[in-house]
């Protein structure tokens, strides 16, 4: 999954505008009212994180039935929140519950540096859904001494002991996901997808023995389970009603059944019914049936993502983490950008891929710009800004996929205050002017092309296994890089102007190329500590793409490395040749995927995407010290509040905003904690 507007209504901070006090009739639509954008986006800032609010444009334009559907779907999403906490690390829930107890009960001196460090630590844990950083996967440093935490626990009569206490301060389980070469990735990753003693070899042996009933439609083995060893025998603990996470899943199902009762149409209701059946049984065939039905259900104003889906947290790419995103269609932007879906076959036909790797019939690629109404699990507080699902290659080929861009999330990020970093890292005034004029449009189109065309593009050779099996730990970064390259190749193409998406395709393309190279070779390094390798899949793909084209273009000086006043810049001198290089790399990445060439993907990623130029990294970090804005952004969710009549029927759903990050996190723990502490 995964980059950058709104319909016609903007809510004022913390209030909901409706027609007097009258309840809205079930199918009544209200004309939206345009209001001045005086919304306060900023909520909190700590460590390397800024927390923002977002609005729900178009809320009043929905019928009461649609609003009720959104409410039920957001409740379903929140009901499963604790599952991703436990998936991220086995002691996360114990640690969170203890620290929240201290936070709410402590009556001592809160002006000390130690208390401030404790508060920051808790906020960082909230943001990351656990004790490991949401992006780097490194264990978050406490920032206060062990004796101070003991004092806080004692004074608040809170218990946290044993390994769950010790891990806050020791060196164990230091990395949530470790994809480094030359290590046993499963054994050294702290993520709670595998039981104690499980190794890479165990996982590969276990799943190599599993066969799908239809080899042409391989099941997503491992997606919804934990793999453990009992008495020396490997066994899956399946996430389902009555199984692992059953108590939380039953709450999710309760709300999904209510949502099914107010579905917009039969196709949507049928898909929800299959998702409910999947949660009840854990049957992966039902999961595929659901994805086929969900992909085909494109009518209506409301859509959602809910379940164990993305596999970025699994070092071997089998197991999905829980997430939920509830979406309202942005009609104006969806209509404008639908042209990409309608022309998906043109892009495939004109791509630089080998003919054998091109799809002859790109089907069912639907694209929408949506406004998020609520997020949970792995999608919150840190959220993607674009999504393309389902992930199964055979479903993409046979049925298609859904691509969405999260418009109001992008809008909030763009309106929360600009950074001065751009001026520090651009090469010259021309690059600055291009970014300021065309950068947001370029980002928007990059996201759309990445999700709609990129992930839908290409096909595997006959007989080649699923990418997670052939490319292993490199599967995710290869796929994200391949989709990025599709977007980059077509961002510098007059077709975008022919389709009416841009007025000056060359300027938009140049802004896109400048921004990508600047980020891939320099600015994303502010997210790493000096000496660290690049490990996150998207960061890796941005670096290996940028480093590869930089090296391959050296003979023609396509991208020149400039040193001025002791500072480094990268200046693109020939956009046409860079476009050609992106095409060459796209052709190679698709070949790697289509053929399942592990040796080639290992050489590409390890050679260009992992190691960092330490002198350049140190320089970038020094140059970045002058800027106060945090490199990571996340979001609190609006709070949907139902109003009931005397019979318990919803007669209105109002939108409110949380005042603080802590307020929302504590409320979530109070109302949506459905998992017992199992460790």
MIMAR-377965 format. One line per 4 residues: their letters; for each residue y, z, x of C-alpha. Coordinates in Angstrom, 3 decimals. Example, Ala and Ser with C-alpha at 12.3 -4.5 7.8 and 13.67 -1.06 7.14 Angstrom:
BEGIN
as) -4.500 7.800 12.300 ~ -1.060 7.140 13.670
//
This chain:
BEGIN
xxxx) 0.000 0.000 0.000 ~ 3.556 -0.224 0.923 ~ 9.559 -1.376 1.428 ~ 13.461 -1.746 -0.754
xxxx) 18.076 -2.385 -9.095 ~ 17.976 -0.686 -11.631 ~ 18.019 -1.532 -15.357 ~ 21.106 -0.502 -17.206
xxxx) 21.138 3.233 -17.741 ~ 22.063 5.900 -15.220 ~ 21.532 9.546 -16.115 ~ 24.116 12.105 -15.112
xxxx) 22.832 14.844 -12.826 ~ 20.735 17.420 -14.620 ~ 21.331 16.181 -18.189 ~ 19.723 13.971 -20.806
xxxx) 21.820 11.804 -23.094 ~ 20.484 11.144 -26.619 ~ 21.824 10.352 -30.084 ~ 22.987 13.789 -31.179
xxxx) 20.219 16.268 -31.938 ~ 18.149 13.968 -34.112 ~ 14.574 13.312 -33.037 ~ 13.818 9.752 -32.038
xxxx) 11.458 7.885 -34.315 ~ 8.220 6.795 -32.707 ~ 9.089 3.111 -32.290 ~ 12.865 3.330 -32.390
xxxx) 14.710 1.756 -29.480 ~ 18.151 2.999 -28.500 ~ 20.699 0.764 -26.834 ~ 21.207 2.085 -23.292
xxxx) 24.626 3.300 -22.289 ~ 26.071 2.415 -18.904 ~ 27.578 5.389 -17.107 ~ 29.401 5.785 -13.826
xxxx) 27.088 6.518 -10.935 ~ 28.137 10.069 -10.073 ~ 24.610 11.315 -9.626 ~ 24.019 13.873 -6.866
xxxx) 21.043 12.487 -4.960 ~ 20.854 15.141 -2.243 ~ 18.710 18.213 -2.825 ~ 17.776 19.714 0.542
xxxx) 17.488 19.005 4.268 ~ 15.353 20.770 6.865 ~ 13.619 19.917 10.148 ~ 13.249 16.105 10.201
xxxx) 13.304 15.752 6.400 ~ 15.846 15.020 3.675 ~ 14.849 15.675 0.057 ~ 16.505 13.575 -2.657
xxxx) 16.523 13.238 -6.430 ~ 15.978 10.011 -8.310 ~ 16.969 8.905 -11.799 ~ 14.932 7.158 -14.490
xxxx) 17.013 4.137 -15.527 ~ 16.151 2.813 -18.971 ~ 14.693 6.058 -20.291 ~ 16.700 5.996 -23.524
xxxx) 15.686 2.375 -24.085 ~ 12.043 3.461 -24.525 ~ 10.563 4.331 -27.892 ~ 9.426 7.895 -28.533
xxxx) 5.832 6.696 -28.310 ~ 6.499 5.167 -24.880 ~ 8.276 8.301 -23.695 ~ 5.342 10.391 -24.908
xxxx) 2.934 8.138 -22.999 ~ 5.006 8.619 -19.841 ~ 4.992 12.383 -20.375 ~ 1.206 12.535 -20.767
xxxx) 0.646 10.346 -17.697 ~ 2.961 12.474 -15.526 ~ 1.148 15.610 -16.670 ~ -2.172 13.995 -15.783
xxxx) -0.821 13.206 -12.330 ~ 0.436 16.721 -11.709 ~ -2.795 18.277 -12.962 ~ -4.602 16.807 -9.951
xxxx) -1.956 17.779 -7.390 ~ -4.016 20.435 -5.621 ~ -6.838 17.996 -4.878 ~ -4.835 16.234 -2.185
xxxx) -3.899 19.601 -0.678 ~ -7.569 20.445 -0.272 ~ -8.422 16.937 0.911 ~ -5.759 17.183 3.608
xxxx) -7.217 20.371 5.100 ~ -9.746 22.971 4.027 ~ -7.396 25.955 4.366 ~ -4.267 24.387 2.899
xxxx) -4.489 26.038 -0.515 ~ -5.136 29.491 0.938 ~ -2.207 29.131 3.318 ~ 0.144 27.741 0.665
xxxx) -0.710 30.444 -1.865 ~ -0.159 33.197 0.692 ~ 3.130 31.828 1.990 ~ 4.441 31.287 -1.540
xxxx) 3.541 34.873 -2.360 ~ 5.580 36.038 0.626 ~ 8.461 33.714 -0.299 ~ 8.744 35.028 -3.864
xxxx) 8.057 38.713 -3.193 ~ 9.821 39.477 0.078 ~ 12.905 41.661 -0.409 ~ 13.789 42.276 3.221
xxxx) 16.479 40.752 5.416 ~ 16.689 36.998 4.768 ~ 19.540 36.343 7.138 ~ 17.435 36.521 10.300
xxxx) 16.413 33.489 12.343 ~ 12.773 34.432 11.844 ~ 13.082 34.308 8.046 ~ 14.893 30.986 8.240
xxxx) 12.078 29.640 10.424 ~ 9.514 30.912 7.912 ~ 11.377 29.243 5.048 ~ 11.592 25.956 6.948
xxxx) 7.886 26.131 7.770 ~ 6.994 26.594 4.110 ~ 9.228 23.712 3.051 ~ 7.628 21.461 5.651
xxxx) 4.191 22.411 4.329 ~ 5.308 21.670 0.766 ~ 6.622 18.298 1.832 ~ 3.439 17.352 3.693
xxxx) 0.967 18.739 1.134 ~ -0.447 20.879 3.896 ~ -0.023 22.193 7.404 ~ -0.070 18.782 9.110
xxxx) 2.993 16.539 9.318 ~ 2.981 13.906 6.575 ~ 3.558 11.051 9.032 ~ 2.550 12.012 12.559
xxxx) -0.512 14.005 11.367 ~ 0.258 16.680 13.986 ~ -0.099 20.298 12.964 ~ 3.316 21.690 12.057
xxxx) 4.566 24.395 14.424 ~ 5.303 27.709 12.735 ~ 8.537 28.444 14.616 ~ 8.128 32.221 14.215
xxxx) 5.858 34.724 15.990 ~ 2.472 35.783 14.692 ~ 3.593 39.402 14.367 ~ 6.409 38.393 12.041
xxxx) 3.997 36.759 9.619 ~ 1.772 39.825 9.721 ~ 4.821 41.922 8.835 ~ 5.717 39.641 5.912
xxxx) 2.171 39.698 4.578 ~ 1.992 43.473 4.772 ~ 5.380 44.030 3.099 ~ 4.505 41.717 0.203
xxxx) 0.932 42.951 -0.196 ~ -0.328 39.431 0.482 ~ -3.691 38.623 2.060 ~ -4.260 35.822 4.555
xxxx) -6.848 36.461 7.199 ~ -9.516 34.949 9.384 ~ -9.492 31.283 10.310 ~ -6.909 30.440 7.620
xxxx) -4.426 32.792 9.297 ~ -5.347 31.995 12.885 ~ -5.002 28.216 12.518 ~ -1.272 28.547 11.881
xxxx) -0.816 29.671 15.484 ~ -3.778 28.378 17.512 ~ -4.658 24.933 18.849 ~ -7.569 24.233 16.522
xxxx) -7.469 21.338 14.035 ~ -4.343 20.013 15.709 ~ -4.517 16.547 14.130 ~ -5.151 15.770 10.478
xxxx) -6.207 12.191 11.242 ~ -7.053 11.110 14.771 ~ -7.646 7.382 15.235 ~ -7.490 7.385 19.024
xxxx) -9.838 5.185 20.980 ~ -12.643 6.851 22.880 ~ -13.060 9.945 20.697 ~ -15.303 10.811 17.778
xxxx) -12.629 10.252 15.161 ~ -14.355 12.116 12.342 ~ -15.226 15.124 14.503 ~ -11.680 15.553 15.843
xxxx) -9.836 14.947 12.551 ~ -8.964 18.018 10.488 ~ -8.865 16.158 7.162 ~ -11.313 17.684 4.674
xxxx) -13.287 14.532 3.877 ~ -16.218 15.538 6.057 ~ -18.165 18.744 6.476 ~ -18.634 20.602 9.718
xxxx) -20.680 18.750 12.303 ~ -20.265 15.269 10.815 ~ -19.687 12.491 13.366 ~ -18.716 8.835 13.348
xxxx) -22.358 7.914 13.837 ~ -23.409 10.006 10.824 ~ -20.910 8.233 8.583 ~ -21.805 4.770 9.786
xxxx) -25.541 5.460 9.482 ~ -25.199 6.949 6.000 ~ -23.222 4.067 4.536 ~ -25.044 1.283 6.335
xxxx) -28.116 2.333 4.346 ~ -26.331 1.937 1.002 ~ -26.616 -1.398 -0.765 ~ -24.572 -2.607 -3.717
xxxx) -26.475 -3.993 -6.740 ~ -24.438 -7.179 -6.383 ~ -23.659 -8.013 -2.727 ~ -20.848 -10.282 -3.921
xxxx) -19.180 -7.261 -5.554 ~ -19.601 -4.429 -3.030 ~ -19.018 -0.948 -4.368 ~ -16.445 1.309 -2.671
xxxx) -18.991 3.709 -1.212 ~ -17.498 7.008 -0.096 ~ -14.234 6.563 -1.974 ~ -14.596 9.596 -4.236
xxxx) -16.662 12.090 -2.307 ~ -16.901 14.486 0.580 ~ -19.736 13.857 3.056 ~ -21.487 17.027 4.244
xxxx) -24.666 17.991 6.031 ~ -27.008 20.426 4.277 ~ -30.080 21.570 6.186 ~ -29.624 18.607 8.482
xxxx) -29.494 16.112 5.611 ~ -26.349 14.086 4.845 ~ -25.178 14.445 1.258 ~ -22.149 13.413 -0.800
xxxx) -20.252 15.947 -2.902 ~ -18.736 13.705 -5.575 ~ -15.328 14.306 -7.138 ~ -16.055 14.411 -10.892
xxxx) -16.276 16.671 -13.926 ~ -18.844 19.288 -13.048 ~ -18.698 18.269 -9.393 ~ -16.336 18.812 -6.505
xxxx) -12.773 19.305 -7.857 ~ -14.225 19.383 -11.368 ~ -11.812 22.023 -12.697 ~ -8.777 19.954 -11.721
xxxx) -10.360 16.682 -12.832 ~ -11.015 18.140 -16.279 ~ -7.276 18.855 -16.590 ~ -6.466 15.309 -15.498
xxxx) -8.904 13.971 -18.096 ~ -7.350 16.115 -20.829 ~ -3.964 14.474 -20.338 ~ -5.412 10.992 -19.854
xxxx) -7.164 11.293 -23.212 ~ -3.833 12.162 -24.832 ~ -2.268 9.178 -23.048 ~ -5.025 6.902 -24.345
xxxx) -4.121 7.999 -27.871 ~ -0.567 6.655 -27.513 ~ -1.362 3.599 -25.373 ~ 0.900 0.587 -25.856
xxxx) -1.930 -1.848 -26.477 ~ -5.704 -2.209 -26.593 ~ -6.035 -3.423 -23.001 ~ -4.145 -0.397 -21.693
xxxx) -6.220 1.949 -23.857 ~ -9.475 0.375 -22.681 ~ -8.457 0.785 -19.040 ~ -7.568 4.435 -19.607
xxxx) -10.924 4.946 -21.296 ~ -12.727 3.593 -18.236 ~ -10.671 5.794 -15.899 ~ -11.652 8.811 -18.010
xxxx) -15.312 7.766 -17.850 ~ -15.051 7.390 -14.082 ~ -13.591 10.864 -13.679 ~ -16.350 12.313 -15.850
xxxx) -19.207 10.620 -13.976 ~ -17.992 9.676 -10.496 ~ -19.777 6.345 -11.018 ~ -18.388 3.751 -8.595
xxxx) -19.514 0.870 -10.834 ~ -17.278 2.303 -13.558 ~ -14.522 2.533 -10.940 ~ -14.783 -1.212 -10.356
xxxx) -14.928 -1.881 -14.102 ~ -11.792 0.206 -14.491 ~ -9.963 -1.656 -11.723 ~ -10.821 -5.008 -13.297
xxxx) -9.547 -3.781 -16.680 ~ -6.451 -2.126 -15.201 ~ -5.553 -5.235 -13.187 ~ -5.825 -7.405 -16.296
xxxx) -3.737 -5.009 -18.433 ~ -0.311 -6.439 -17.605 ~ 1.403 -6.217 -20.992 ~ 3.585 -3.284 -21.957
xxxx) 6.469 -1.349 -20.458 ~ 4.503 1.549 -18.942 ~ 1.972 1.502 -16.129 ~ 0.475 4.015 -13.757
xxxx) -1.575 4.629 -10.633 ~ -3.969 7.551 -10.789 ~ -7.088 8.483 -8.825 ~ -8.575 8.573 -5.327
xxxx) -7.303 5.254 -3.978 ~ -5.734 4.805 -0.550 ~ -7.842 5.487 2.542 ~ -5.182 6.026 5.233
xxxx) -6.162 9.690 5.651 ~ -9.785 8.859 6.494 ~ -10.163 7.971 10.185 ~ -12.940 5.533 9.217
xxxx) -11.319 4.236 6.031 ~ -13.924 5.195 3.414 ~ -12.497 8.062 1.399 ~ -9.552 7.837 -0.966
xxxx) -6.970 10.556 -1.393 ~ -5.655 11.570 -4.794 ~ -2.322 10.151 -5.922 ~ -0.392 9.375 -9.077
xxxx) 2.668 7.216 -9.795 ~ 3.925 6.694 -13.359 ~ 6.046 3.575 -13.785 ~ 8.491 2.086 -16.276
xxxx) 9.121 -1.632 -16.033 ~ 12.549 -2.720 -14.776 ~ 12.889 -5.781 -16.968 ~ 15.790 -7.514 -15.246
xxxx) 14.468 -7.299 -11.685 ~ 10.858 -7.936 -12.688 ~ 11.884 -11.155 -14.381 ~ 13.869 -12.248 -11.332
xxxx) 11.100 -11.469 -8.837 ~ 8.224 -12.781 -10.979 ~ 8.924 -16.139 -9.381 ~ 6.968 -14.949 -6.327
xxxx) 3.856 -14.329 -8.425 ~ 4.254 -17.694 -10.104 ~ 4.399 -19.413 -6.716 ~ 1.692 -17.400 -4.941
xxxx) -0.471 -20.502 -4.553 ~ 2.382 -22.414 -2.894 ~ 2.763 -19.678 -0.297 ~ -0.975 -19.651 0.359
xxxx) -1.124 -23.426 0.697 ~ 1.835 -23.485 3.110 ~ 0.791 -20.544 5.261 ~ -0.270 -21.131 8.887
xxxx) -3.794 -19.812 8.262 ~ -6.890 -21.813 9.162 ~ -7.930 -23.860 6.127 ~ -11.233 -21.979 5.885
xxxx) -9.327 -18.705 5.531 ~ -7.003 -19.825 2.718 ~ -7.724 -19.046 -0.904 ~ -8.113 -22.194 -2.955
xxxx) -7.163 -20.347 -6.112 ~ -4.876 -17.332 -5.877 ~ -5.313 -15.615 -9.232 ~ -3.720 -12.829 -11.180
xxxx) -0.998 -11.667 -8.801 ~ 1.377 -9.788 -11.094 ~ 4.625 -8.431 -9.685 ~ 7.040 -5.961 -11.208
xxxx) 9.986 -3.943 -10.099 ~ 9.468 -0.569 -11.721 ~ 11.303 2.694 -12.072 ~ 9.256 5.749 -11.220
xxxx) 9.078 8.497 -13.839 ~ 6.893 10.882 -11.854 ~ 4.709 11.103 -8.762 ~ 2.050 13.456 -7.496
xxxx) -0.662 13.933 -4.902 ~ -0.421 11.762 -1.819 ~ 2.513 9.846 -3.346 ~ 4.809 12.887 -3.446
xxxx) 7.160 14.204 -2.128 ~ 6.916 11.394 0.455 ~ 6.450 8.173 -1.477 ~ 5.689 4.523 -0.798
xxxx) 8.300 2.028 -1.978 ~ 5.880 -0.771 -2.706 ~ 2.283 -0.822 -3.881 ~ -0.390 -3.490 -4.237
xxxx) -3.691 -2.609 -5.896 ~ -6.637 -2.677 -6.311 ~ -7.909 -2.587 -2.749 ~ -11.334 -4.186 -3.261
xxxx) -11.296 -7.665 -1.745 ~ -13.647 -9.131 -4.347 ~ -11.478 -7.940 -7.249 ~ -8.388 -9.425 -5.602
xxxx) -10.187 -12.736 -5.217 ~ -11.802 -12.858 -8.661 ~ -9.281 -11.097 -10.906 ~ -6.093 -10.622 -8.896
xxxx) -3.908 -7.630 -8.218 ~ -0.822 -5.762 -9.353 ~ 2.163 -5.468 -7.045 ~ 5.098 -3.199 -7.746
xxxx) 8.335 -2.282 -5.999 ~ 9.650 1.201 -6.794 ~ 13.225 0.247 -7.614 ~ 14.791 3.606 -8.428
xxxx) 13.243 5.229 -5.342 ~ 14.816 2.548 -3.173 ~ 18.103 2.910 -5.057 ~ 18.161 6.657 -4.415
xxxx) 17.507 6.182 -0.698 ~ 20.239 3.560 -0.432 ~ 22.803 5.722 -2.234 ~ 22.134 9.071 -0.603
xxxx) 24.537 8.421 2.255 ~ 24.341 5.880 5.051 ~ 23.429 6.642 8.631 ~ 25.493 5.686 11.659
xxxx) 22.304 4.898 13.561 ~ 22.611 1.228 12.757 ~ 25.778 0.784 14.829 ~ 24.153 2.588 17.739
xxxx) 21.131 0.318 17.960 ~ 22.346 -3.159 16.951 ~ 22.951 -5.530 19.833 ~ 26.312 -6.900 18.699
xxxx) 28.785 -7.286 15.833 ~ 27.003 -10.365 14.516 ~ 23.759 -8.430 14.080 ~ 25.661 -5.575 12.424
xxxx) 27.400 -7.925 9.991 ~ 24.130 -9.609 9.029 ~ 22.459 -6.267 8.355 ~ 25.362 -4.916 6.307
xxxx) 25.598 -8.058 4.178 ~ 21.950 -9.083 3.827 ~ 19.840 -6.134 5.004 ~ 19.041 -4.589 1.622
xxxx) 18.159 -7.956 0.095 ~ 16.003 -8.777 3.116 ~ 14.168 -5.461 2.757 ~ 13.652 -6.050 -0.956
xxxx) 12.198 -9.492 -0.350 ~ 10.058 -8.222 2.537 ~ 8.505 -5.655 0.195 ~ 7.885 -8.223 -2.510
xxxx) 6.381 -10.794 -0.149 ~ 4.301 -8.132 1.616 ~ 2.828 -6.820 -1.633 ~ 2.600 -9.943 -3.795
xxxx) 1.776 -12.674 -1.293 ~ 0.650 -10.759 1.800 ~ -2.079 -8.524 0.410 ~ -3.267 -11.277 -1.941
xxxx) -3.507 -13.857 0.840 ~ -6.550 -14.987 2.784 ~ -10.277 -14.564 2.332 ~ -13.271 -13.264 4.262
xxxx) -15.853 -15.634 5.688 ~ -19.143 -15.753 3.777 ~ -21.423 -12.920 4.804 ~ -18.718 -10.857 6.533
xxxx) -18.728 -7.219 5.475 ~ -15.872 -5.184 4.078 ~ -12.984 -4.703 6.505 ~ -13.522 -0.943 6.766
xxxx) -17.030 -1.674 8.034 ~ -16.153 -4.461 10.483 ~ -12.778 -3.307 11.841 ~ -13.383 0.448 11.429
xxxx) -10.463 2.629 12.573 ~ -8.224 -0.433 12.944 ~ -8.754 -1.762 9.397 ~ -5.662 -0.202 7.824
xxxx) -3.166 -1.183 10.521 ~ -4.584 -4.719 10.689 ~ -4.244 -5.175 6.930 ~ -0.708 -3.779 6.772
xxxx) 0.317 -5.882 9.770 ~ -1.225 -8.992 8.250 ~ 0.760 -8.464 5.022 ~ 3.935 -7.829 7.061
xxxx) 3.376 -11.090 8.940 ~ 3.010 -13.055 5.711 ~ 6.352 -11.629 4.600 ~ 8.018 -12.282 7.956
xxxx) 6.772 -15.862 8.087 ~ 8.176 -16.772 4.659 ~ 11.383 -14.735 4.930 ~ 12.671 -17.483 7.210
xxxx) 11.862 -20.356 4.843 ~ 14.153 -22.446 2.634 ~ 11.628 -22.009 -0.201 ~ 13.263 -18.680 -1.013
xxxx) 16.530 -20.488 -1.688 ~ 14.762 -23.197 -3.681 ~ 13.331 -20.442 -5.888 ~ 16.803 -18.965 -6.460
xxxx) 16.049 -15.701 -4.687 ~ 18.716 -16.073 -1.982 ~ 21.927 -18.024 -1.479 ~ 21.626 -18.321 2.314
xxxx) 17.992 -18.242 3.424 ~ 18.759 -18.429 7.141 ~ 21.121 -15.445 7.103 ~ 18.686 -13.365 5.046
xxxx) 15.857 -14.364 7.381 ~ 17.878 -13.498 10.470 ~ 18.760 -10.073 9.038 ~ 15.074 -9.480 8.270
xxxx) 13.982 -10.485 11.790 ~ 16.706 -8.431 13.473 ~ 15.795 -5.348 11.472 ~ 12.067 -5.686 12.025
xxxx) 12.287 -6.114 15.801 ~ 14.918 -3.385 16.127 ~ 12.700 -0.972 14.215 ~ 9.383 -2.017 15.736
xxxx) 10.553 -1.772 19.345 ~ 13.147 1.017 19.138 ~ 14.279 2.961 16.102 ~ 10.915 4.003 14.689
xxxx) 10.358 5.880 17.966 ~ 12.715 8.616 16.748 ~ 9.789 9.768 14.605 ~ 7.631 10.536 17.650
xxxx) 7.770 13.327 20.182 ~ 8.170 12.180 23.763 ~ 4.752 11.482 25.225 ~ 3.025 10.842 21.908
xxxx) 1.061 7.697 21.185 ~ 1.661 5.740 17.985 ~ -1.052 6.664 15.504 ~ 0.210 6.107 11.947
xxxx) -1.094 2.769 10.618 ~ 2.263 1.290 9.545 ~ 4.060 2.367 12.716 ~ 1.283 0.861 14.750
xxxx) 1.484 -2.466 12.943 ~ 5.265 -2.677 13.328 ~ 4.916 -2.023 17.059 ~ 2.014 -4.384 17.762
xxxx) 3.694 -7.197 15.868 ~ 7.050 -6.692 17.584 ~ 5.569 -6.156 21.060 ~ 3.268 -9.169 20.738
xxxx) 6.007 -11.640 19.758 ~ 8.317 -10.169 22.407 ~ 5.732 -10.725 25.136 ~ 4.591 -14.147 23.930
xxxx) 8.191 -15.314 23.657 ~ 9.262 -14.187 27.133 ~ 8.857 -17.624 28.732 ~ 11.362 -19.076 26.256
xxxx) 13.531 -15.926 26.103 ~ 12.969 -15.751 22.327 ~ 13.814 -12.043 22.353 ~ 15.843 -10.808 25.275
xxxx) 15.920 -7.217 26.424 ~ 19.536 -6.315 27.156 ~ 20.799 -3.310 29.111 ~ 24.449 -2.463 28.579
xxxx) 26.191 0.757 29.644 ~ 22.800 2.314 30.292 ~ 21.542 1.485 26.808 ~ 18.762 -0.875 25.757
xxxx) 19.034 -3.503 23.036 ~ 16.801 -6.342 21.846 ~ 18.548 -9.566 20.950 ~ 16.838 -12.464 19.170
xxxx) 18.052 -15.710 20.742 ~ 15.851 -18.207 18.890 ~ 14.907 -17.439 15.279 ~ 13.009 -20.709 14.848
xxxx) 10.676 -19.946 17.744 ~ 10.268 -16.363 16.552 ~ 9.269 -17.752 13.148 ~ 6.627 -19.865 14.906
xxxx) 5.330 -16.843 16.836 ~ 5.018 -14.825 13.617 ~ 2.989 -17.706 12.203 ~ 0.691 -17.798 15.227
xxxx) 0.062 -14.073 15.036 ~ -0.522 -14.282 11.276 ~ -3.144 -16.967 11.841 ~ -4.883 -14.766 14.411
xxxx) -4.807 -11.582 12.316 ~ -6.316 -13.419 9.360 ~ -9.009 -14.845 11.660 ~ -9.784 -11.317 12.874
xxxx) -10.102 -10.059 9.295 ~ -12.017 -13.091 8.033 ~ -14.520 -12.975 10.878 ~ -14.669 -9.192 11.250
xxxx) -13.807 -9.464 14.953 ~ -13.725 -5.839 16.125 ~ -13.211 -6.645 19.815 ~ -10.120 -8.715 19.006
xxxx) -8.517 -6.149 16.705 ~ -9.175 -3.391 19.245 ~ -7.503 -5.446 21.991 ~ -4.536 -6.268 19.751
xxxx) -3.851 -2.761 18.493 ~ -4.630 -0.872 21.687 ~ -2.838 -3.441 23.836 ~ 0.380 -3.590 21.831
xxxx) 0.464 -0.923 19.125 ~ -0.503 2.447 20.588 ~ 1.195 3.161 23.910 ~ 4.940 3.697 24.139
xxxx) 7.314 2.850 26.994 ~ 8.173 6.424 27.991 ~ 11.514 5.598 29.646 ~ 12.670 3.669 26.566
xxxx) 11.374 6.386 24.245 ~ 13.306 9.065 26.132 ~ 16.454 6.937 25.955 ~ 16.063 6.360 22.191
xxxx) 15.609 10.073 21.538 ~ 18.710 10.899 23.597 ~ 20.809 8.292 21.771 ~ 19.578 9.598 18.422
xxxx) 20.611 13.221 19.063 ~ 24.162 12.512 17.873 ~ 22.968 11.793 14.310 ~ 22.334 14.558 11.826
xxxx) 20.544 12.624 9.096 ~ 16.789 13.168 9.024 ~ 14.437 10.268 9.784 ~ 12.181 11.038 6.795
xxxx) 13.120 11.066 3.104 ~ 11.199 12.457 0.155 ~ 11.890 13.235 -3.485 ~ 11.716 15.875 -6.140
xxxx) 10.644 14.520 -9.514 ~ 12.670 14.600 -12.713 ~ 11.219 17.128 -15.153 ~ 10.155 15.722 -18.518
xxxx) 10.548 18.340 -21.238 ~ 8.920 17.700 -24.644 ~ 10.419 19.068 -27.849 ~ 7.922 19.923 -30.582
xxxx) 8.164 20.236 -34.342 ~ 6.592 23.121 -36.251 ~ 3.218 21.355 -36.234 ~ 3.211 20.870 -32.468
xxxx) 4.006 17.158 -32.563 ~ 6.342 15.779 -29.923 ~ 9.638 14.705 -31.492 ~ 11.634 14.110 -28.300
xxxx) 11.178 14.051 -24.539 ~ 14.168 14.996 -22.449 ~ 14.794 14.383 -18.765 ~ 16.098 17.220 -16.604
xxxx) 16.497 17.580 -12.844 ~ 15.317 20.458 -10.646 ~ 18.098 22.322 -8.875 ~ 16.239 22.856 -5.595
xxxx) 13.164 21.684 -3.729 ~ 11.759 25.214 -3.686 ~ 12.215 25.530 -7.446 ~ 10.058 22.482 -8.105
xxxx) 7.365 23.362 -5.582 ~ 6.997 26.889 -6.949 ~ 6.919 25.583 -10.519 ~ 4.163 23.149 -9.600
xxxx) 2.097 25.925 -8.039 ~ 2.605 28.076 -11.118 ~ 1.703 25.464 -13.717 ~ -0.646 22.997 -11.984
xxxx) -2.991 25.058 -9.803 ~ -6.421 24.226 -11.171 ~ -8.580 24.517 -8.058 ~ -10.189 27.775 -6.981
xxx) -9.921 28.563 -3.286 ~ -13.286 27.282 -2.121 ~ -13.080 28.156 1.586
//
